[in-house]
Amino acid sequence: MMSAPFAYCPVCGSNNFTLKGPRLLVCGQCDYHYHDNPVAAVAGFLPDDKGRILLIRRAKEPSKGKLALPGGFVDIGETAEAALERELKEELNLDLISTEYLTSHPNEYPYRGRIVAVLDLFFVGTVRSWAGAEALAEVDSFVHLAPNEIKGEDLAFLSMRAALDRYKASLQEVRRAP
């Protein structure tokens, strides 16, 4: 059951909302329909030449101190691929040169006492060079780990745990391919 993220209709100013579905509010004054949809976020599996995955240690809440894949929220007017490219530059000073979509998973992101519904889009990517990598915005540190060394409970978000399972399965599919 959702609650309105605002007290008054953003169109007419009325506070006359009716819940018309699990994620739909309708203004009784002007018939404005508010759909509580998820926001989009991206994250990347970035293997090095030894097949180890780049993980960051989060410097901020939520999940401060936990491991995560690099990434972040998609800005309005931005593609998912461009968002991942921007986030890698902002967080780690890395240049992304290729991406391939892997999977998506819903996620809950606690923010200021509210749970934000997120749809996380996961990619497998390649960086130009690891030489300039450094922990920048919202990153405490980073590490490369083999996929089998990554423990699900050490990851910041449930969506990343599900994506890690999918990533590992994709590695097995490649090994089985003729």
N, C-alpha and C positions, 0 to 999 in steps of 0.2 A: 504494500500500500504506500503510495507516494504522498508527500506533502508538498505544497506549492513552494517554490524557491523564492517567491515574492508574495507580498500581502495584497497588492492591488494590480489590476489588469494593466499590462503595459500599453494597451491600445486606448481604453476609455477611462481608466482610473477606478473602476468599480471593484469592490471586494466580494462580489457575488459569484464565486466559483462553485461549480458542481463537478464532482468526480464522475466521469462517464466511462471509465475503464481503469484498469490497474495503473496506467501511465498516461491518462488523458484528463486534463481539466478543461472545462468549458465555462466561459464568462456568461453569466445570465443576462448581462446588460447588452453586450455587443456581439455575442456569439463567437468571440475569439477562442480558438482551439490551441491549447498549449500541450504539445506532445513532449513528454520527458524522455528524450533520446540520449544515447551515449555520446560522449565526445570521443574523438579519435586520437590515438597515440601510436607511436612506432618504436620499435626496438630492433637491434641488429645482432645477429650471430656473426661475428667477424673472426674467422679462423686465421691463425698465423700459418707459416709454412710447415709447422709440425702438427697442425690440426688442432692446436689448443685454441680455446675461445677467450676473447677479451671480455672481462667482467670489470665493472666499476664497483667501488664501495661507496654507498650513498653518504653524502655529507649532511643531508637535511632530512627532516621528517616529510612524509611518512617513511618508515622503515630505515631510519638513520642507522648507519653501520652495517646494513645488510648488503649482500652482493646483488647486482642487477646487470642486465644487459644495457649497453649504452642506448639512449634514445630519449624520447619525450613527447610532448603534445604537438599535434599538427596545428599550425596556424591557419586562419581563414585565408582562402585563396592559394593554399600551398598543397602540392601533391604529397602523398605519403613518402615517396622516395626523396623528394626535396627536403622534407622535414627531417628525415634520418640524416641526410647529408649535412644539414644545418646543425642538428644536435651534436653530431660527431665533431664538428669543427668547434662548437661552443664548449663542449665538455672535455674534449681530449686533444684538440688541435690536429685532428686526423682528416685526411681528404678521402672521401669515398669515391671509388671509381666504377663500381658495379654493384647492382642489387638484384636479387631474385626473391620473389614473394615465397614465403614458406607456409604461414598459417595465421589465423586470427583467433583470439580468445577474449571473452568478456572479462572485465576486471572491476574491482571496487577500489576507489582511491579516496581514502579519508582526507578531507581538507577542511580545516576550521570548523570542526564539529558536524560536518555534513559528509555524506558518502556520495561521491561523484561516480556515476556510471560511465565506464570507459570501454571502448572497443580497442584492444591492442592488436596492431598489425605487426607481424614479425617477418623479417627479411634475413636472408643470408647475403653478406656483402664482402667486398674486397676493398682494402685500403691501398692507397698509392705506396705508402712507406710507413713503417712503424718508427722511424728515426725521430720524428718530432713529437711523439706522444708525450703528453703531460696532463696531470690532473688539473682541470680548470673549474668552471662553474658547476657547483653542486656535486662535485666529485672529490672524495677524500683521497682515494688512491685507486689504482687499477692493477689487475693481475691477469695472466693468461693461465687457464686451466684446461686440461683435457676434459672432454664432455663427461667421461665416466668419473672424473674427480669432483664434479659439481654435485653437491648434495641439495636436493630440493628444498629442505628446510632452511638452508642458508640464503636462498633467493628471496628478494624483497616482496614479490607478488605471486599469487597463485597462478595468474596467467603465464608468467615466465616459467613456472614449473611445468605446466602443460605444454608450452612451446618447446621447452628443453626435451621433453619426451618425444615430441614430433621430430625435432632436429635429430635426435639419436636414431629414431626409426628411419629417417631419410638417409642417414649414413649407412645403415644396414641394407637399405634398398639399393644403394649404389654398389655396395660390395657384392650383392647377389646378382646384379645385372650382368648379362653375358658379355 
